Amino acid sequence: MLNIRDLKPGMSSVNIRVTVSEFLKPKQIITGKGVEHEILEAKVEDETGAMTLVLWDEKILPLKVGDVLQIGNGFVTSFKGQWKINVGKHGETAKI
């Protein structure tokens, strides 16, 4: 199990437990390949730091502030200098 301070862009197979501190409404985006996706971004934290979590398509869960999430097989990206934990088609998210 990793902590937020351990994460770096390019990492995959990330397993982490985080708490939701803020979230936005789902939105539609179009990737560089022209494919439309629905994403939900949430600010999450643990005792070592905070980061943005991005849930993609069917991985989107109804969230509320204070929810504790277990992330499995996530990956870390950097977009415009902001590091994000992503849960895509091969990842898992569960409320604890």
N, C-alpha and C positions, 0 to 999 in steps of 0.2 A: 504494500500500500504506500503510495507516494503522498507528499504534501505539496501544496501550491508552490512553495519556495523551490521545490525540486524540478519543476517543469521548465522546459525550454522548447522553442519552436523546432519542429521536425520530429519530436517524440511521438511514438505510436504505442499501442497496447497499454495506454495509461489507465490505471485503476486508482480511484481517489474517492474520498468521502468529503462532501462539502455541504455548506448551509446556504440557502438562498437568502440574499439580503435585499434584492431589488430585481424587477424584471419588466420587460416591455411586452407589448402585444405582438403576436406573430405577424410576420410580414412576408411578402413574396419577393424573391430576388431571381435574377437570371444570371447564371454562371457564365464564365468565359466561353463555354461550349454551347451557349444558347439554350440551356436547359433551365426550366423554371422550377424553383424549389420554395417551400415554405420553411422559414426559420423562426426560432424564438431565442432571443438573447436574454440572459439573466446574469446579474452580478452575483458571484458566489464567493464564499470565503471559508477558510479554516483557521486554525491557530497560528499559521505561518504567513498568511497573506490573503489577497483577493485577486480575482481574475474574472473575465467574462466567459460564461458557458454558452455555447451555441448548440441548440437542439435542432436537428434537421428532419423535415417531413414527418414520417410516421413515428419518430422518436419524441415528438413534442408531447409533453405532459401538462395537465393543468397544475399550475404552481401557485404557492402563496409564500410570502415572506416567512422565514423560519423553517421551511421544509428542509429536511436533511436528505440529501441524495447520495446514492452510491453509483458512481460512474464506472463502467467496465468497458475496456477496449476503446477508449477515447483516443483522440490525437490532438496535438498542439500545433496551432498555426500562428503566424504573425501577419496581421493585415493593417497596413498604414501605421506600423510601429506598435500596435496593440496586440498582445499575446492573448490567445483564446483557446479554451478547451472545447473541442468539437465532439459531438456524438452523432455520427452518421449511420449509414446502413449496416455497418458491422459492429456498432457499439451498442451498449445497453445502459439504461438509466432506470433506477428503482428508488422509490421513496422509502425511507427507513422509518 
